[in-house]
Amino acid sequence: MPDHTLSIENHSRDSAGMRYVYPVVSRRAGGVSIGINLNPNNACNWRCIYCQVPGLVRGGAPALDLALLEFELDRFLGWAINGDLMLKHVPEGARRLVDLAFSGNGEPTSADEFDLAVELVVRCLHAHGQGGKLPVRLITNGSLLDRKHVQAGISRIGRGGGEVWFKVDTATGPGLARINGSRIRPESVQRRLIRCTELAPTWVQTCLFSVDGKPPDEAELQSYLHLLEPVAPRLAGVHLYGLARPSMQAEAPRLGRLDATWLDAFATRLLRCGLRVHVSP
């Protein structure tokens, strides 16, 4: 790994010189997250306008080299737990492992071997004495949750004490098309979100920002609340977060950060719906 200090602004997927495994300092998780990137081809079935992946293309994950993934994760866990990763590359206040996250440069559940990758990760954590200690998280747009092998992988995460962060940035058809580049319908998002809560503890993660200097309008916010309110008793909570790093998409010049006051005001509305809320401006 290059001799530099990790930061919340730098989420480079090749920082460890590996194909699938990389470390990040996660502001939402509150420490070092071990990332699993199942989309090294920079392919995703969505195209979110705030996405920080350069050269993003439409598509799914390539065939996984499970043997390589296991080798890399075994090596990295040894380095993080018993080596000098924390001392040499992590800021002093963040020197703790907080999770192992399926995230990366596209939708991780698009991998045909997703469930096998989850089993592999759980096995590797146990081999390093981290089973039941270091939680496994899946960061997903939830669009492929109807697939049986995706449900099997999520169920395994849930049984092992992990959780899912399920993306819901907007709850209108036009909003999903504009922000996420998806034709999915809001009722499908809600249905899959409910199914996800049945398989594993589930947080909704929502990226909020201004477009052309304007925050989300009231109609968008009301639709979002309408989608989540019936699901609220099933959810672990909601992560509201703003833009920490620049988008690599064509819309980047049009996007802006919302101030903490705006985010806190919207969080208050979610609290009134009975939801636990974490805000990361």
C-alpha positions as CSV (number, residue, x, y, z in Angstrom):
1,M,0.0,0.0,0.0
2,P,1.4,3.5,-0.8
3,D,2.7,5.4,2.2
4,H,-0.1,7.8,2.8
5,T,-2.8,8.4,5.4
6,L,-6.3,7.4,4.7
7,S,-9.1,10.1,5.0
8,I,-12.8,10.3,4.6
9,E,-12.2,12.2,1.3
10,N,-10.2,9.4,-0.3
11,H,-12.1,6.1,-0.9
12,S,-9.8,4.8,-3.6
13,R,-10.7,1.2,-4.3
14,D,-7.1,0.3,-5.3
15,S,-5.4,1.9,-2.2
16,A,-4.2,-1.5,-1.0
17,G,-3.0,-2.7,-4.4
18,M,-5.6,-5.5,-4.4
19,R,-8.4,-6.3,-6.8
20,Y,-11.3,-6.8,-4.4
21,V,-10.2,-5.6,-0.9
22,Y,-9.6,-2.0,0.1
23,P,-9.6,0.1,3.3
24,V,-11.5,3.4,3.9
25,V,-12.0,5.7,6.8
26,S,-15.8,5.8,6.9
27,R,-17.4,8.9,8.4
28,R,-20.8,7.1,8.7
29,A,-19.3,3.9,10.3
30,G,-16.9,5.9,12.4
31,G,-13.6,4.2,11.8
32,V,-11.8,1.9,9.3
33,S,-14.1,-0.1,7.0
34,I,-12.7,-3.0,5.0
35,G,-14.3,-2.7,1.7
36,I,-15.1,-5.5,-0.7
37,N,-15.4,-4.3,-4.3
38,L,-17.2,-6.9,-6.4
39,N,-17.4,-4.5,-9.3
40,P,-13.8,-3.8,-10.3
41,N,-15.1,-3.2,-13.8
42,N,-16.8,0.1,-12.6
43,A,-20.1,-1.3,-13.8
44,C,-23.5,-0.6,-12.0
45,N,-27.1,-1.1,-13.0
46,W,-27.8,2.4,-11.7
47,R,-26.1,5.7,-12.6
48,C,-26.5,8.0,-9.6
49,I,-25.6,11.6,-10.5
50,Y,-23.5,12.0,-7.3
51,C,-21.5,8.8,-7.9
52,Q,-17.7,9.2,-7.2
53,V,-16.7,6.3,-9.5
54,P,-14.7,7.5,-12.5
55,G,-15.5,5.9,-15.8
56,L,-18.8,4.4,-14.5
57,V,-20.6,2.2,-17.0
58,R,-23.9,0.4,-17.1
59,G,-23.8,-3.3,-16.3
60,G,-23.2,-5.9,-13.6
61,A,-20.2,-7.4,-11.8
62,P,-17.9,-9.7,-13.7
63,A,-17.3,-13.3,-12.7
64,L,-15.6,-13.4,-9.3
65,D,-12.3,-15.0,-8.6
66,L,-13.3,-16.4,-5.2
67,A,-9.9,-17.8,-4.5
68,L,-8.3,-14.4,-5.1
69,L,-10.9,-12.7,-2.9
70,E,-10.2,-15.1,-0.1
71,F,-6.4,-14.7,-0.5
72,E,-6.7,-10.9,-0.4
73,L,-9.1,-10.8,2.5
74,D,-7.0,-13.2,4.6
75,R,-3.9,-11.2,3.9
76,F,-5.6,-7.8,4.6
77,L,-7.2,-9.0,7.9
78,G,-3.8,-10.1,9.1
79,W,-2.3,-6.8,8.3
80,A,-5.1,-4.8,9.9
81,I,-5.3,-6.9,13.1
82,N,-1.7,-7.8,13.7
83,G,0.3,-5.5,11.3
84,D,1.0,-1.8,11.0
85,L,-1.9,-0.6,8.9
86,M,-3.5,1.5,11.7
87,L,-0.3,3.1,12.8
88,K,1.1,3.9,9.3
89,H,-2.1,4.7,7.3
90,V,-4.9,5.7,9.6
91,P,-5.5,9.0,11.5
92,E,-5.2,8.7,15.2
93,G,-8.8,9.2,16.0
94,A,-10.0,6.5,13.6
95,R,-7.7,3.6,14.4
96,R,-10.3,0.9,14.9
97,L,-11.9,-1.6,12.6
98,V,-15.7,-1.0,12.4
99,D,-17.0,-3.3,9.7
100,L,-16.4,-5.2,6.6
101,A,-18.6,-3.7,3.8
102,F,-19.7,-5.0,0.5
103,S,-19.6,-1.7,-1.4
104,G,-17.2,-0.7,-4.2
105,N,-17.6,0.6,-7.7
106,G,-21.1,-0.8,-8.5
107,E,-24.0,-2.7,-7.2
108,P,-22.5,-5.7,-5.3
109,T,-25.6,-7.8,-5.5
110,S,-25.2,-7.9,-9.3
111,A,-22.5,-10.5,-8.8
112,D,-23.8,-14.0,-9.6
113,E,-21.6,-15.3,-6.8
114,F,-22.8,-12.8,-4.2
115,D,-24.1,-15.4,-1.8
116,L,-20.8,-17.4,-2.1
117,A,-18.8,-14.2,-1.5
118,V,-20.8,-13.6,1.7
119,E,-20.1,-17.2,2.9
120,L,-16.4,-16.7,2.1
121,V,-16.2,-13.5,4.0
122,V,-17.9,-15.0,7.1
123,R,-15.6,-17.9,7.0
124,C,-12.5,-15.6,6.8
125,L,-13.7,-13.5,9.7
126,H,-14.1,-16.6,11.9
127,A,-10.6,-17.7,10.9
128,H,-9.2,-14.4,12.2
129,G,-11.2,-14.5,15.4
130,Q,-13.5,-11.8,14.2
131,G,-16.7,-13.8,13.7
132,G,-19.5,-12.1,15.6
133,K,-17.2,-9.2,16.4
134,L,-16.6,-7.4,13.1
135,P,-20.0,-6.9,11.5
136,V,-20.6,-7.4,7.8
137,R,-22.5,-4.7,6.0
138,L,-24.0,-4.6,2.6
139,I,-24.4,-1.2,0.9
140,T,-27.0,-1.7,-1.9
141,N,-29.5,0.0,-4.1
142,G,-31.8,-2.9,-3.4
143,S,-32.9,-3.3,-7.0
144,L,-31.9,-6.9,-7.3
145,L,-33.4,-8.1,-4.1
146,D,-36.0,-10.3,-5.8
147,R,-33.2,-12.7,-6.8
148,K,-33.0,-15.8,-4.6
149,H,-29.2,-15.9,-4.3
150,V,-29.2,-12.2,-3.3
151,Q,-31.8,-13.0,-0.6
152,A,-29.7,-16.0,0.5
153,G,-26.6,-13.7,0.9
154,I,-28.5,-11.0,2.8
155,S,-30.0,-13.7,5.1
156,R,-26.5,-15.0,5.9
157,I,-25.4,-11.4,6.7
158,G,-28.4,-11.1,9.0
159,R,-27.8,-14.4,10.8
160,G,-24.2,-13.4,11.4
161,G,-25.1,-10.1,13.2
162,G,-24.6,-7.9,10.1
163,E,-26.8,-5.4,8.5
164,V,-27.9,-3.8,5.2
165,W,-27.7,-0.1,4.2
166,F,-30.4,0.2,1.6
167,K,-30.3,3.2,-0.7
168,V,-33.4,5.4,-0.9
169,D,-32.5,8.8,-2.2
170,T,-35.9,9.8,-3.5
171,A,-39.4,8.3,-3.6
172,T,-40.9,9.5,-6.9
173,G,-40.6,8.0,-10.4
174,P,-39.1,11.2,-11.9
175,G,-36.7,11.5,-8.9
176,L,-35.5,8.0,-9.3
177,A,-34.9,8.6,-13.0
178,R,-33.2,11.9,-12.5
179,I,-31.0,11.1,-9.4
180,N,-30.4,7.3,-9.8
181,G,-30.8,6.8,-13.5
182,S,-33.3,4.1,-12.8
183,R,-36.8,3.3,-14.1
184,I,-37.8,1.5,-10.9
185,R,-41.1,2.5,-9.4
186,P,-41.4,3.7,-5.8
187,E,-43.7,0.9,-4.8
188,S,-41.1,-1.6,-6.0
189,V,-38.5,0.2,-3.8
190,Q,-40.9,-0.1,-0.8
191,R,-41.7,-3.7,-1.4
192,R,-38.0,-4.7,-1.7
193,L,-37.2,-2.6,1.3
194,I,-39.7,-4.5,3.4
195,R,-38.4,-7.9,2.1
196,C,-34.9,-6.8,3.1
197,T,-36.0,-6.0,6.7
198,E,-37.3,-9.6,6.9
199,L,-33.8,-11.0,6.0
200,A,-31.4,-8.7,8.0
201,P,-31.4,-5.5,10.1
202,T,-31.8,-2.7,7.6
203,W,-30.9,1.0,7.6
204,V,-32.1,3.3,4.8
205,Q,-29.2,5.4,3.5
206,T,-30.1,8.7,1.7
207,C,-27.8,11.1,0.0
208,L,-29.2,14.6,0.0
209,F,-27.8,17.6,-2.0
210,S,-28.8,20.6,-4.0
211,V,-29.2,20.6,-7.7
212,D,-28.7,24.0,-9.5
213,G,-28.6,25.6,-6.0
214,K,-32.0,24.2,-5.0
215,P,-32.6,21.5,-2.3
216,P,-35.1,18.7,-2.8
217,D,-38.6,20.3,-3.0
218,E,-41.4,19.7,-0.6
219,A,-43.2,17.3,-2.9
220,E,-40.1,15.1,-3.0
221,L,-39.7,15.2,0.7
222,Q,-43.3,14.3,1.3
223,S,-43.1,11.4,-1.1
224,Y,-40.0,10.1,0.8
225,L,-41.8,10.3,4.1
226,H,-44.8,8.6,2.7
227,L,-42.7,5.7,1.4
228,L,-40.8,5.2,4.7
229,E,-43.5,5.8,7.3
230,P,-45.3,2.4,6.9
231,V,-41.9,0.7,7.0
232,A,-40.6,2.7,10.0
233,P,-41.3,0.0,12.7
234,R,-39.2,-2.5,10.7
235,L,-36.2,-0.3,10.1
236,A,-33.1,0.0,12.2
237,G,-33.0,3.7,11.2
238,V,-32.0,6.2,8.5
239,H,-28.6,7.5,7.5
240,L,-28.9,11.0,6.0
241,Y,-25.7,12.1,4.4
242,G,-24.4,14.9,2.2
243,L,-21.7,15.2,-0.4
244,A,-18.3,14.6,1.1
245,R,-16.4,13.9,-2.2
246,P,-17.0,15.3,-5.7
247,S,-19.1,13.5,-8.2
248,M,-17.4,12.0,-11.2
249,Q,-20.5,12.2,-13.3
250,A,-21.5,14.8,-15.9
251,E,-23.9,16.5,-13.5
252,A,-21.1,17.2,-11.0
253,P,-21.0,21.0,-11.6
254,R,-24.8,21.2,-10.8
255,L,-24.5,19.5,-7.4
256,G,-23.9,21.2,-4.1
257,R,-23.7,20.4,-0.4
258,L,-26.6,21.1,1.9
259,D,-25.8,22.8,5.2
260,A,-26.1,20.9,8.5
261,T,-29.1,23.0,9.5
262,W,-31.1,21.8,6.5
263,L,-30.2,18.2,7.1
264,D,-31.0,18.4,10.8
265,A,-34.4,19.9,10.1
266,F,-35.3,17.1,7.8
267,A,-34.0,14.6,10.4
268,T,-36.4,16.0,12.9
269,R,-39.3,15.2,10.5
270,L,-38.0,11.6,10.3
271,L,-37.8,11.4,14.1
272,R,-41.5,12.3,14.3
273,C,-42.2,9.2,12.2
274,G,-40.6,7.1,14.9
275,L,-37.3,6.6,13.0
276,R,-33.8,6.6,14.5
277,V,-31.7,9.0,12.4
278,H,-27.9,9.5,11.9
279,V,-26.8,12.7,10.1
280,S,-23.5,13.0,8.3
281,P,-23.3,16.5,6.6
